[in-house]
Amino acid sequence: MQEVLTAVTYLVVWLVCGKVIGIESGLTKLLISLGAAVGVYVLMAVKGRREKNQEEE
């Protein structure tokens, strides 16, 4: 689930950068999209880790 959400985030942010914000540079769109996708991946990992720790207690 975590990987699917990361991939969807990447695509959505890429489209938002291109269509809504109007960023023309491919490198800029790539960096923003990858940053958002990695951020979502890390947030989901932290959330999962906290849930696992709460179950153990």
Summary of the structure (lengths in Angstrom):
residues: 57
radius of gyration: 14.5
end to end distance: 24.7
largest distance: 49.9
contacts: 136
relative contact order: 0.16
helix: 89%
strand: 0%
